[in-house]
Amino acid sequence: MRDARYTMKLTFKYPVYPTKTQERTLLKWLSHLCELQNSARHDRKVAWEAEGERVSCNDQEKKLKVAREKYADFREVPQDMQICTLERTDKAFEGFYRRWEKGAGKKGYPRHRKRIKSLTWKLRKYTKVVRRKTKDADKQRLRVRQNPIRETAWKHDRLKVPKLGEVKIYMHRPLQGDPKEVILVKKASGWYAHITCELPDTPKVEPTTAIAVDVGTTHYLTTSEGEKEDNPRWYREAEGLLHKHNQTMARRKKGSKRWQKSVHTTALHHERTANKRKDFIGKLVYKLFHHYENNVLVAEDLSVSNMVQNQHLSQSISDASWATFFKWCASIAERDGLHFHQVDPKNTSQTCSACGEKSQKKLSLAIRTFECQFCGNSLDRDHNAALNILFRAAAALRGERWVSTLYEARNKNEAQDEGLLNATQLLLFDAITSPSL
């Protein structure tokens, strides 16, 4: 039975340094698991097309048990990794069946994999006997998980990998919580271990100060206080060097050693660009919450997957990675006990933040200043949108959900009649709302 104290999951990423012999073994296991995943996919596909039946993960685990008894190459690979591969295939098919039953959008049938880049195994529990410090010396049995790390007195600790032994790992930060599973990932820059731990939930703080952000491509975001964050455009800056790497790869014979070297150089270039983007987003989210001392962050609930269909803005939107920004805002808020909410983005850029009237003419993206025809308010377009996002979120706080109605944000009496805990919840934003009311 799962311990109710541990409900939040946090993943710690560490670099690992296997020896050449260990790396050859790991690459061999990756090839085997890729074949196993494709075989499991083919088994499900044949059963569905021939008999219209769904193969469960339990059925395939039974076939795996028979294969391990019969074939030596199956016994060389840890069984935990093989079971995790079957569970990954089952998860992909469950998602496909769910989308197929809804009948909307792309079904996303699991595809044939040319290669996989990760090894996953779960940490099992064992019984630990603890002697109490009493006169009778009673024994207490506890169910604890295996510790995958063996600490040493040197720079590198040791990661215990099933059937491989101990691999060097650099623990630049200590683990927290109860380790649950380990994922070994192969990237262009080397091997990394992702250790998922279960942590107790952090209680939510009382919301006292809030800030809203409006994301964009000209500036990465604009806050409700008028501050702007420049857009680094990591992909645009690295586009010229990427073109050189692609030209070098195109000149070489496909499949040769020199071609493989250029492929690795290109992959390393993409990874460094992604790491720069992630570093920027992580520091920006931490800055909005902790440096600005806000415990509530509000943003728009954008459908980024639909927005990238715009052929003129798709590359800039993908380079900004708004979906990752929203995801990390929610993750850091959950980890630190803060609040992150998203509101309806409809007409946030077309509505005046001072009088609440919608612009009679739709503003194009080229117009960067919002000028209200009703009250004469003139404001930066993104700043005006950020204020509207804040006003929608400031309407009321019921439980952990902000009610986003622009009218309620300006009518304290009606918002109080709607069942608010107290009227002071609407006074959190007086510093911004008072000049415009």
C-alpha positions as CSV (number, residue, x, y, z in Angstrom):
1,M,0.0,0.0,0.0
2,R,1.3,3.4,-1.0
3,D,2.4,5.7,1.8
4,A,0.0,8.6,1.9
5,R,2.7,11.0,3.0
6,Y,4.5,10.7,-0.3
7,T,2.4,12.1,-3.2
8,M,4.6,14.5,-5.1
9,K,7.3,13.3,-7.5
10,L,10.6,15.1,-8.2
11,T,13.2,14.0,-10.7
12,F,16.9,14.5,-10.0
13,K,19.3,14.5,-13.0
14,Y,22.9,13.5,-12.6
15,P,25.7,12.8,-15.1
16,V,27.1,9.3,-15.1
17,Y,30.4,8.0,-16.4
18,P,30.4,4.4,-17.5
19,T,33.6,2.7,-18.6
20,K,34.0,1.6,-22.2
21,T,33.0,-2.0,-21.4
22,Q,30.0,-0.8,-19.4
23,E,29.0,1.5,-22.3
24,R,29.2,-1.3,-24.8
25,T,26.9,-3.4,-22.5
26,L,24.4,-0.5,-22.2
27,L,24.3,0.1,-25.9
28,K,23.7,-3.6,-26.4
29,W,20.8,-3.5,-23.9
30,L,19.3,-0.5,-25.7
31,S,19.3,-2.4,-29.0
32,H,17.6,-5.4,-27.3
33,L,14.9,-3.3,-25.6
34,C,14.2,-1.5,-28.9
35,E,13.6,-4.9,-30.6
36,L,11.4,-5.9,-27.6
37,Q,9.3,-2.8,-27.8
38,N,8.8,-3.2,-31.6
39,S,7.9,-6.9,-31.0
40,A,5.4,-6.0,-28.4
41,R,3.9,-3.4,-30.7
42,H,3.7,-5.9,-33.6
43,D,2.0,-8.5,-31.3
44,R,-0.7,-6.0,-30.3
45,K,-1.2,-4.8,-33.9
46,V,-1.7,-8.4,-35.2
47,A,-4.1,-9.3,-32.4
48,W,-6.2,-6.1,-33.1
49,E,-6.2,-6.5,-36.9
50,A,-6.8,-10.3,-37.0
51,E,-9.2,-10.9,-34.0
52,G,-10.1,-7.4,-32.9
53,E,-8.7,-8.1,-29.4
54,R,-6.6,-6.0,-27.1
55,V,-3.4,-7.5,-25.7
56,S,-2.8,-6.6,-22.1
57,C,0.5,-5.8,-20.5
58,N,0.1,-8.8,-18.2
59,D,-0.2,-11.2,-21.2
60,Q,3.0,-9.8,-22.7
61,E,4.8,-10.2,-19.4
62,K,3.9,-13.9,-19.4
63,K,5.3,-14.3,-22.9
64,L,8.5,-12.5,-21.7
65,K,8.8,-15.0,-18.8
66,V,8.7,-17.9,-21.3
67,A,11.2,-16.1,-23.6
68,R,13.7,-15.6,-20.8
69,E,13.6,-19.3,-20.0
70,K,14.1,-20.2,-23.6
71,Y,16.6,-17.7,-25.0
72,A,20.0,-16.7,-23.5
73,D,20.0,-13.1,-25.0
74,F,16.8,-12.4,-23.1
75,R,18.4,-13.5,-19.8
76,E,21.4,-11.2,-20.3
77,V,19.2,-8.1,-20.0
78,P,17.7,-7.2,-16.6
79,Q,14.1,-8.3,-16.3
80,D,13.1,-5.0,-14.6
81,M,14.2,-3.0,-17.7
82,Q,12.2,-5.4,-20.0
83,I,9.1,-5.0,-17.9
84,C,9.4,-1.2,-17.9
85,T,9.7,-1.4,-21.7
86,L,6.4,-3.4,-22.0
87,E,4.7,-0.9,-19.6
88,R,5.9,2.0,-21.8
89,T,4.3,0.2,-24.9
90,D,1.1,-0.4,-22.9
91,K,0.9,3.2,-21.9
92,A,1.3,4.3,-25.6
93,F,-1.5,2.0,-26.7
94,E,-3.8,3.0,-23.9
95,G,-3.4,6.6,-25.0
96,F,-4.2,5.6,-28.6
97,Y,-7.3,3.7,-27.5
98,R,-8.5,6.6,-25.5
99,R,-8.1,9.1,-28.4
100,W,-9.7,6.6,-30.8
101,E,-12.8,6.2,-28.6
102,K,-13.1,10.0,-28.4
103,G,-12.8,10.2,-32.2
104,A,-11.4,13.7,-32.2
105,G,-8.1,14.9,-33.7
106,K,-5.1,12.6,-34.5
107,K,-5.2,9.1,-33.0
108,G,-1.5,8.8,-32.7
109,Y,-0.9,5.1,-33.3
110,P,2.3,3.9,-31.7
111,R,5.0,3.9,-34.3
112,H,7.9,1.5,-35.1
113,R,11.0,2.7,-33.2
114,K,14.4,2.7,-34.9
115,R,16.1,3.2,-31.6
116,I,15.5,4.1,-28.0
117,K,17.8,6.1,-25.8
118,S,16.8,5.2,-22.2
119,L,16.9,2.3,-19.8
120,T,14.3,2.3,-17.0
121,W,14.0,0.1,-13.9
122,K,12.0,0.4,-10.7
123,L,13.5,0.2,-7.3
124,R,12.0,-2.7,-5.4
125,K,11.1,-2.7,-1.7
126,Y,12.6,-5.0,0.9
127,T,12.0,-5.7,4.6
128,K,14.3,-3.9,7.0
129,V,14.4,-4.9,10.6
130,V,14.9,-2.1,13.1
131,R,15.6,-2.7,16.8
132,R,14.0,-0.3,19.2
133,K,16.0,1.2,22.0
134,T,14.0,-0.4,24.8
135,K,14.7,-2.9,27.6
136,D,12.9,-5.6,25.7
137,A,14.7,-4.8,22.4
138,D,11.6,-5.1,20.3
139,K,12.0,-5.6,16.5
140,Q,10.2,-3.4,14.0
141,R,9.9,-4.5,10.3
142,L,9.8,-1.7,7.7
143,R,9.2,-1.9,4.0
144,V,11.8,0.4,2.4
145,R,13.1,0.8,-1.2
146,Q,16.5,0.0,-2.3
147,N,19.0,2.9,-2.3
148,P,20.4,3.1,-5.9
149,I,23.4,5.2,-4.7
150,R,26.4,4.1,-2.8
151,E,28.2,7.1,-1.4
152,T,32.0,7.3,-1.4
153,A,34.7,9.6,-0.1
154,W,35.8,10.6,-3.6
155,K,34.3,13.0,-6.1
156,H,32.1,10.4,-7.8
157,D,29.7,8.2,-6.0
158,R,28.4,4.9,-7.4
159,L,25.1,4.1,-9.1
160,K,24.0,0.4,-8.8
161,V,22.8,-0.8,-12.2
162,P,21.2,-4.3,-12.3
163,K,23.5,-7.0,-13.9
164,L,26.1,-4.3,-14.7
165,G,27.5,-3.4,-11.3
166,E,28.4,0.1,-10.1
167,V,28.7,3.1,-12.4
168,K,30.4,6.4,-11.5
169,I,27.9,9.2,-10.9
170,Y,28.4,12.8,-10.0
171,M,26.0,13.8,-7.2
172,H,26.1,17.6,-7.4
173,R,23.1,17.8,-5.2
174,P,21.7,15.4,-2.6
175,L,18.6,13.2,-3.2
176,Q,15.4,14.1,-1.4
177,G,12.5,11.8,-0.5
178,D,12.0,8.2,-1.4
179,P,13.7,7.0,-4.7
180,K,11.2,5.2,-6.8
181,E,12.8,4.5,-10.3
182,V,15.9,5.2,-12.2
183,I,16.2,6.1,-15.9
184,L,19.6,6.0,-17.7
185,V,19.5,8.3,-20.7
186,K,22.0,8.4,-23.6
187,K,22.5,11.9,-25.1
188,A,25.0,13.4,-27.5
189,S,27.0,14.8,-24.5
190,G,27.0,11.5,-22.6
191,W,25.0,9.4,-20.1
192,Y,22.7,10.8,-17.5
193,A,20.7,9.3,-14.6
194,H,17.2,10.5,-13.9
195,I,16.2,9.4,-10.4
196,T,12.5,9.9,-9.6
197,C,11.7,10.4,-5.9
198,E,8.5,10.7,-4.0
199,L,8.2,13.7,-1.7
200,P,5.5,14.8,0.7
201,D,3.2,17.5,-0.6
202,T,4.2,21.1,0.3
203,P,1.3,23.0,1.8
204,K,0.1,26.0,-0.2
205,V,0.9,29.4,1.2
206,E,-1.8,32.0,1.7
207,P,-1.9,34.2,-1.5
208,T,-0.8,37.7,-0.7
209,T,1.0,39.1,-3.7
210,A,0.3,38.3,-7.3
211,I,1.8,39.0,-10.8
212,A,0.5,38.3,-14.3
213,V,2.6,37.8,-17.4
214,D,1.7,38.0,-21.1
215,V,4.1,36.0,-23.3
216,G,5.1,37.0,-26.8
217,T,7.7,36.7,-29.5
218,T,9.0,40.4,-29.6
219,H,9.6,40.2,-25.9
220,Y,9.5,36.9,-24.1
221,L,7.0,38.2,-21.6
222,T,5.7,41.4,-20.1
223,T,4.6,41.5,-16.5
224,S,1.5,43.4,-15.1
225,E,4.0,45.8,-13.5
226,G,5.2,46.9,-17.0
227,E,8.6,45.1,-16.9
228,K,9.7,43.3,-20.0
229,E,12.0,40.3,-20.4
230,D,13.9,40.1,-23.7
231,N,13.5,37.1,-25.9
232,P,17.0,35.4,-26.3
233,R,15.9,33.6,-29.5
234,W,18.4,30.7,-28.9
235,Y,17.5,28.8,-32.1
236,R,17.7,31.9,-34.3
237,E,21.2,32.7,-32.9
238,A,22.4,29.2,-33.5
239,E,20.8,28.8,-36.9
240,G,23.9,29.9,-38.8
241,L,26.2,27.4,-37.1
242,L,23.6,24.7,-37.5
243,H,23.5,25.4,-41.3
244,K,27.3,24.8,-41.4
245,H,27.0,21.5,-39.5
246,N,24.3,20.4,-42.0
247,Q,26.5,21.3,-45.0
248,T,29.4,19.4,-43.5
249,M,27.1,16.3,-43.0
250,A,25.7,16.6,-46.5
251,R,29.2,16.5,-48.1
252,R,30.2,13.3,-46.5
253,K,29.2,9.8,-47.5
254,K,26.2,8.6,-45.6
255,G,27.0,5.8,-43.1
256,S,30.8,6.5,-43.0
257,K,32.7,7.3,-39.9
258,R,33.2,10.9,-40.9
259,W,29.4,11.2,-41.5
260,Q,28.6,9.7,-38.1
261,K,31.0,12.2,-36.5
262,S,29.2,15.1,-38.2
263,V,25.8,13.7,-37.1
264,H,27.1,13.6,-33.5
265,T,28.3,17.2,-33.8
266,T,24.8,18.3,-35.1
267,A,23.1,16.4,-32.2
268,L,25.4,18.0,-29.7
269,H,24.6,21.5,-31.2
270,H,20.9,20.9,-30.8
271,E,21.4,19.7,-27.2
272,R,23.4,22.7,-26.2
273,T,20.7,25.0,-27.7
274,A,18.0,23.2,-25.8
275,N,20.0,23.4,-22.6
276,K,20.4,27.2,-23.0
277,R,16.7,27.5,-23.4
278,K,15.9,25.4,-20.4
279,D,18.4,27.3,-18.3
280,F,16.8,30.6,-19.3
281,I,13.2,29.4,-18.6
282,G,14.2,27.9,-15.2
283,K,15.9,31.0,-14.0
284,L,13.0,33.2,-15.3
285,V,10.4,31.2,-13.4
286,Y,12.4,31.3,-10.2
287,K,12.9,35.1,-10.7
288,L,9.1,35.7,-11.1
289,F,8.3,33.7,-7.9
290,H,11.2,34.3,-5.5
291,H,13.2,37.4,-6.7
292,Y,10.0,39.4,-7.2
293,E,8.6,37.8,-3.9
294,N,5.3,36.8,-5.5
295,N,3.4,33.7,-4.3
296,V,0.8,33.9,-7.2
297,L,1.6,33.8,-10.9
298,V,-1.1,34.1,-13.5
299,A,-0.8,33.5,-17.3
300,E,-3.0,32.7,-20.3
301,D,-4.2,29.2,-21.0
302,L,-2.8,29.2,-24.6
303,S,-3.2,26.3,-27.0
304,V,0.4,26.2,-28.1
305,S,-0.1,23.1,-30.3
306,N,-2.7,25.0,-32.4
307,M,-0.7,28.2,-32.5
308,V,2.4,26.6,-34.1
309,Q,0.2,25.8,-37.1
310,N,0.7,29.4,-38.2
311,Q,3.4,29.1,-40.8
312,H,4.6,32.7,-40.2
313,L,5.1,32.3,-36.4
314,S,5.6,28.6,-35.9
315,Q,9.4,28.8,-35.7
316,S,9.4,31.8,-33.3
317,I,6.8,30.1,-31.0
318,S,8.7,26.9,-30.9
319,D,11.9,28.7,-30.2
320,A,10.2,30.5,-27.2
321,S,8.9,27.2,-25.9
322,W,5.8,28.6,-24.1
323,A,4.5,25.2,-23.2
324,T,7.7,24.4,-21.3
325,F,7.4,27.7,-19.5
326,F,3.9,27.1,-18.3
327,K,4.8,23.5,-17.3
328,W,7.7,24.7,-15.2
329,C,5.6,27.4,-13.6
330,A,3.2,24.8,-12.5
331,S,5.9,22.4,-11.3
332,I,7.8,25.0,-9.3
333,A,4.6,26.3,-7.8
334,E,3.7,22.8,-6.7
335,R,7.2,22.1,-5.3
336,D,7.4,25.3,-3.3
337,G,3.8,25.5,-2.2
338,L,3.0,28.6,-4.4
339,H,0.1,29.3,-6.8
340,F,0.0,29.2,-10.6
341,H,-3.2,29.8,-12.5
342,Q,-4.2,30.2,-16.1
343,V,-7.1,32.2,-17.4
344,D,-9.0,32.4,-20.7
345,P,-6.9,34.3,-23.3
346,K,-9.9,35.5,-25.3
347,N,-9.6,39.3,-26.0
348,T,-7.0,40.0,-23.4
349,S,-5.1,42.2,-26.0
350,Q,-8.3,43.7,-27.5
351,T,-9.8,45.0,-24.2
352,C,-8.9,48.2,-22.3
353,S,-7.5,47.5,-18.9
354,A,-8.8,50.8,-17.6
355,C,-12.5,50.8,-18.6
356,G,-13.0,47.2,-19.7
357,E,-14.4,48.1,-23.1
358,K,-13.4,46.0,-26.1
359,S,-11.8,47.7,-29.1
360,Q,-14.2,48.2,-32.0
361,K,-11.5,47.3,-34.5
362,K,-9.4,44.2,-34.1
363,L,-5.8,45.1,-33.5
364,S,-3.2,43.3,-35.7
365,L,0.1,42.1,-34.3
366,A,1.9,45.0,-35.9
367,I,0.1,47.5,-33.6
368,R,2.2,47.5,-30.4
369,T,0.3,50.3,-28.6
370,F,-3.3,49.9,-27.3
371,E,-5.3,53.1,-27.6
372,C,-8.8,53.1,-26.1
373,Q,-11.5,55.0,-28.1
374,F,-13.8,55.2,-25.1
375,C,-11.6,56.5,-22.2
376,G,-8.5,57.6,-24.1
377,N,-6.2,55.2,-22.3
378,S,-2.9,54.6,-24.1
379,L,-0.7,51.7,-23.0
380,D,1.7,49.2,-24.4
381,R,-0.2,46.3,-25.9
382,D,1.5,43.6,-23.9
383,H,1.3,45.5,-20.6
384,N,-2.4,46.1,-21.2
385,A,-2.9,42.4,-21.9
386,A,-1.0,41.5,-18.7
387,L,-3.2,43.8,-16.6
388,N,-6.3,42.2,-18.1
389,I,-5.0,38.7,-17.2
390,L,-4.4,39.9,-13.7
391,F,-7.9,41.4,-13.4
392,R,-9.5,38.2,-14.6
393,A,-7.6,36.2,-12.1
394,A,-8.3,38.6,-9.2
395,A,-12.0,38.2,-9.4
396,A,-12.3,35.5,-6.7
397,L,-10.4,32.6,-5.2
398,R,-12.6,29.6,-4.5
399,G,-10.4,26.8,-3.1
400,E,-7.4,26.7,-5.5
401,R,-9.2,28.0,-8.6
402,W,-9.4,31.6,-9.7
403,V,-12.7,32.6,-11.2
404,S,-11.8,34.6,-14.3
405,T,-14.7,37.1,-14.9
406,L,-13.6,40.6,-15.7
407,Y,-16.8,42.1,-14.2
408,E,-16.3,40.4,-10.9
409,A,-12.8,41.8,-10.7
410,R,-14.2,45.3,-10.4
411,N,-17.2,44.7,-8.3
412,K,-16.3,43.9,-4.8
413,N,-19.8,43.6,-3.5
414,E,-21.0,41.1,-6.2
415,A,-17.8,39.1,-5.7
416,Q,-18.5,39.0,-2.0
417,D,-22.0,37.8,-2.7
418,E,-20.7,35.0,-4.8
419,G,-19.4,33.2,-1.6
420,L,-15.9,34.5,-1.1
421,L,-14.2,33.7,2.2
422,N,-13.5,37.3,2.8
423,A,-13.4,40.6,0.8
424,T,-9.7,41.1,1.4
425,Q,-8.9,38.5,-1.3
426,L,-9.9,41.2,-3.9
427,L,-7.6,43.7,-2.2
428,L,-4.4,41.8,-3.2
429,F,-4.1,43.9,-6.3
430,D,-5.0,47.3,-5.0
431,A,-1.6,48.7,-6.1
432,I,-2.5,48.0,-9.7
433,T,-6.3,48.3,-9.8
434,S,-6.8,51.5,-7.8
435,P,-5.5,53.9,-10.4
436,S,-7.7,52.5,-13.1
437,L,-10.9,52.2,-11.1
